[in-house]
Amino acid sequence: MNKLTLRINGTAVPFYTASLNYSLEQLAHTFSCSIPAMNIVEPLPVEFYLNDKLILIGQIDGVDSSTDSSSKTVSISGRSKSANMIDSRITMDAIYDQPIDKLLRRVAAPFGLNVQCQVKSLEPIAEFQINAESPVENVAQVIREQGLVLVERNGVLTIENTAHAVIQGIGLEVGNNIEQLGISRKFDKQFHTIEVQGAWDEASATVTSNNIERSRTMVIISDQLQTEEACLSRANYERNSAIAQSLMASSSIADIFPELAIDGINRVIRVIDKKQDFNEMLVIKALGLSVSESSAVTSIQLARPFKDQSNV
């Protein structure tokens, strides 16, 4: 079994149970642990290592303790380093004609977060400003509008393509390394008409899907979008995202693995279930690591990958 270790304020701390969760649906990853009794009265820094590899760095958000006649138990929970940026509300004067990675570096620097861009080229944003809002919400909106994904990896905010890369040499197959595969098909996120309205009257765009009931309509208002091309890119992103989410798969794997911790998020893996006649490449959208004194399990959620060429 691979070994998960916990450090609180730089000191190794044993734990009874631990749960780490990564998801593309939210920037900050979460954790919770049951640990021996200790006095925690401030949001101490936390690190998790899988073997010798750092897989989560963050801080404690909450502490719960209870006592009975013979013992005291302490439970901690928290989020990864980007939580401070998520919770904050800031202002930023308008900046013009800069790519999103430069804007993100300027926003993230005060929170001690570095930025990496894994995308070859980024179009400049005509205008960007923040008015007493979460900087994450503003930046993430622009990144989505370019058909890209923002992932925090150990205190580094990484801009990637959707389904950025394939995990080499690893697959999931029922009867081989997983015991079961759940597949869910849902169509309620799809709309016949998706209309995106930008900052100006002339900044708007509409896309349609002919195989969807014509009355289903979604209107999105995004004041960060300055042009028709930017609105069209966002509309196409929303349509393709809904198509991808129409098929979801889930499974669990005994033990925990470095390849299926933070490095696995937004990566593509082959999934096979011969009994369901299923064989597809799916993108990992969420991972959960659960560890106790006697067992370790990785839960995994997957979706169909999609890529959208942006005109923002």
N, C-alpha and C positions, 0 to 999 in steps of 0.2 A: 504494500500500500504506500502511495506517495504521502509525504508528510506535510501537513499544514501547521505553521507556527504563527503566533501572535506576539507582537511587540506593542506595548503601551508606553508612550513617552520614552521610547528607546530601550525599554527593559522587557525581556522575554517574560510572558505571563502564560501559565497553563490555562486550558479551558476544558469545560465538560462537553459543550456543544457549540458549534459555530455554523453560521449560514451566511454566504456571500452571494449577492445577486447582481448580475450585469444585464443591461437591457438597452436596445436601441431606442426605446420609447422615452428614456430619460437620460440626461447627461451624467448625473451623479449616480454612482453605484452604491449599493446599500449593504450593510452588514449587521448582524446581531450575534451576541455570544453570551453564554453562561459561564461565569468565571468564579474562582474562589473569592472569598470576602476581601475587599479592599476599599479604601475610602477615596472616592472620586468626586470632587466638588467643582471641577471645571472641565471644559471640552478638550481633553488631552489628545495629542496626536496618536494615531494608530497605524500600524503596518501589518500586513499579512504576507507571508512567504509560503510558496509551494515548493518544497525542497529548498533550494537556495535562490529561487526566482521570486522577485517582488511582484505580487499580483493585485494589491490594492493598498493605496495610501490615502488616509483621510483623517477624520477626527470623530470623537464621540459626540453624539447629539443628545443622548439621554441615558440615564442610569436608573434602574429600578432595583430595590433591595427589599428583602423580607427576612424575618427571623422567626424561629420557633424556639422551643425550650432547649434544643440541642444543636441548632445550626443556623447559619446565616448564608443566604445566597444572593448573588449580585448578577444582574443582567445588563448588558450594555448594548446600545444600538447607535448607528451613525451612518455617515455617507462619505464618499470619496472627496477628494480635495476641491473639486469644482463646486461643492455645495455652498461655499462662501460667496462665490460669484452668482449662483442661482438666487440665493436669499437676498442679495443686496439690491437696492434701487439707486440708480445713478443718473446723472445728466452728462451729456457730451454734445458740444457744439457741432454743427454740421461739418462733415468732411466730404470732399468731392473727388470723384474719379479715382478711387483707390480699390484694389482687389480685396476680397474678403479676408485673406490671410493677414494682410497688413492691418486691417481694421481690428481683427481679432487679437493680434499681438498687442495693440494699443489698449484694448479693453481688458485683456487678461493679465497684463503685467502687474498691476497693483495687487492682484490676488495670488501672486507667486506661481502662476501657471505659465508654462511654456507652450509654444504652438509649433506644430509641424504640418506641412501641407504635402500630401501624397498625390496631388493632382498636378498634372504637367502645366496646365495653363488656366488662369482664371480671368474672367472678364471684369473690368472695373465697375464698381457701383457708382452710379451717377451722383447720388447723395445719400449720406447716412448720418443719423443723429439719434440720440437717446434722450427722452424727456421724463425723468423721474420714473424709470421703468427698469425691469430686470435686464441687464446686459445680455444674459443668455437667451432670453426670449427674442430679442431683436436680432442678434447675430444668427441664431438657429433658423429664424424665419428666412433670412437672406440665403443661408446655405441650402435650405430645402428648395428655395426658388431656383437655385442653380443645379438642382438635381443631385446634390451631394449629401454626405452624412458627416455629422460631427460626433466624435467618440473621444471620451477621456481615457487615456491609458497611463495610469500611475502619475497623475499630475501634469500630463502633457495633452493638450487639446489637439486632436488630429483630424484634419479635413481629408476625407476619403471619398472615392466613388462609392455608390451603392454596390453591394456585393463585390467588395474591392478586389479580393483575390481568392484563389482556391486553396484549401488545406490539402497539401500533397501527402499521399501515402496513408491517409486515414479516411475510412468510410463508416457508415452505420448500416448494419444489415441485421434484420430480424433472424434469430437463430444462430447468429455468429457472435456479435458483440453487444447486441441489445435483445431483450426478451420480447418487447412489444413496441408497436408504433401506432400512435393515434393520429388519424387524419380527419380534419374538419374542413368542410367546404361551406362558405358563407358568401352571400351575394348582396347583403344589405348595405355595404359600403360603396356600391357602384351606383352611378347616376347617369341618366341620359344626357343631361346638360350640366357642364361645369363652367361657371362664369367667374372670372377673376377681375376685380375692379381695383385699379391702382390709385395713385395720388391725384391724377388729373382725369378730366372727362375723357380725353383721347387715349388714356392708358387703360385699356381693358381688352379682354380676349375671351373667347368661348370655344370649348371643344365638346363634341358629342360622341356618344356611343350608341350605334343604331340598334344593338341587340338588347337594350335596356328600355323598360317602360318609359314612354315619352314624358309622363308627368313628373318623373323623379328629377329634381333640380337642386343643384348646390351653388350658392353664391358666396364667394370669398372676397372680403375687403382687406386689402393690404396696402397701407399707406407708404410702405418702403419701396414700392414698385413705381418706377417713373415712366416706363415705356410700354407700348403694346407688346413688343417682343418679350419683355420680362414677364408680363402677365400671361402670355401664351406658354412660356416655359413652366410657370407655376401650375397652370391648368393641366398641362400634359403630365407633370409630376403627380398631381393629385389623382388623375385618372389611372396612370400606370401603377401607382401605389395601391389603389383600391383593387385593381386586378390581381396584383401580387398577394394581397391579404385575403383574397377569396379562397386560397388554400393554405391551411396551417397544419403543421405536423408537430408532434411532441413525443418525447421518449425519455428514458433515463438510463444511465450507465453506471455500473458498479465502479467505485473508486473515483478519484479526481485526477486531472491531467493538466500539465502546463499548456498543452495545445488547445484545451477546451476551458481555459480560464479567460482572462481578459483578451488574450491574443486571438481567441476564437470568435469574438463578436464581429459581425459584418463580414464574415468569411463564408465561403461556399463549400459544401461538403456533399458527397453522393450519399443518397439514402435509398435503401432497397428493402422492399417487403414483397416477396414472391407470392404470398397468399393473397395479398390485395392487388397484385399485378402492378406494383408501384416501383418505379426506378427513375428518380429525378435528382438533379443537382439543386439543393436548397440552400438558402442563406440562413445563417444562425442569427436570430434576432434577440434571443435571451438565453442566459445560462444561470443555473443555480447550483452552488456547491454547498452540500450539507455534510458536516463531519461531526461524529460523536466519538466517544472513547472506543467503540467497537466496530464502527462502520463508516463508510464514506460513499456518497452518491453524487453524481452529476446529472441534473435535469436539464433538458435542452428543448428550446422552442425554435421552430424553423418556419420559413415562408418561401414562396417563390421569389427568386431574385428578379430585379428589373433594373434597367439603366435608361436614363433619359438624357438626351443631348440638350444642354441648356443654351438659351440665347440671351440670358441676362447679361 
